[in-house]
């Protein structure tokens, strides 16, 4: 399937969601801070899109994350220090962005 547009903030209401894979689609806009409510999320893969803006500090609430793959987007800025709370993280890929 091919989706386009932005990621709706309502995704934050899917509190039992553990895996979200939307790579290689035509997604743009910013990452909704409401996705930080997905505390059971273990695999977030939104690579190869046109996601812009900064990484929301609210994402630090996703303490079950094992795989966080947002490579090849248009993200900018720094990494929130709070992501140091991701004790389960196994793979973090933010390459192909302008993150400092």
N, C-alpha and C positions, 0 to 999 in steps of 0.2 A: 504494500500500500504506500501511496505517496501523499503526505500531508503537506500543507503549506500554511503560512500565516504565523501567528504567535502561539506560544504555549499559554493556555488560559489559566488564570489564577485559581480557578475552580479545581485544578489538579490537587491543590492543597487539601481538598475535602476527601480525597481518596486515601484515607489514613491507614488502610490495610495493605496498600500497594507496596510490594517489595522489589519489583523489577520494572524498570521503564527504559525501553530501548527505542529511540527515535533518531537513529543515525542515518546520515545520507539523505535527508529530506530537504524540503525547501523552507525550513523554519527560520524565522528572524525575530527581531525584537529582543527584549531583555528576559532574563530568567525571573519568574515571579517569586517574590520572597515567601509567599504562602507555601511553596514547595518545601520549605523548612519544616512544615508540620508533618511531613512524611517520615516520621521517626523510625518506621520499620523498613525503610528503603535500604536494600543491600546492594543493588546494581543500578546505577544511573548512567546511561550511555546516550548522550545527545551530541555525538561527534559529527563533523562534516556538515555543518549547517551554517547559518549566518547569525547566530546568537551574538548579541552585542551587549555592551554595558559592563558592569562589574559583577563579581560573584557576591550574591547577597549574604550578609553575615548570618542571616537566619538559617542558612544551609548547615551551620555548625550543629544544629539540633538533630541532624540525621546521624546519630551516633552508631547506627547499625551498618553504615556504608562499608562495603568491602571493595567495590569497584566504582570509581568516579571518573568517567571518561567524557571529557568535553573538549577534546582536541579538535583542531581545525575549525574554529569559530572566529568571532571577532571580539572576544572578551578583552578587556583592558583593566588597568589598575593593579593593585596589589592583592595578595591573598589575605583574607581575614585571619588573624592569629588564632581565632577560635577553632579553626579547622584542626588544630593540634589536639582537639578533643576526640577526633575520629580514631579511637583506639583499635577498631576492627579493620581499618583500611589496608588493602593488599595491593591495589593498583590505582594510581592517581596519574592521569594523563591530561595535561592542559597545554601540550605542545601545539604550535601553530596559532597561538593567540599572542596578544601583546601584554601579557601579565608580567609584572616585575616582582 
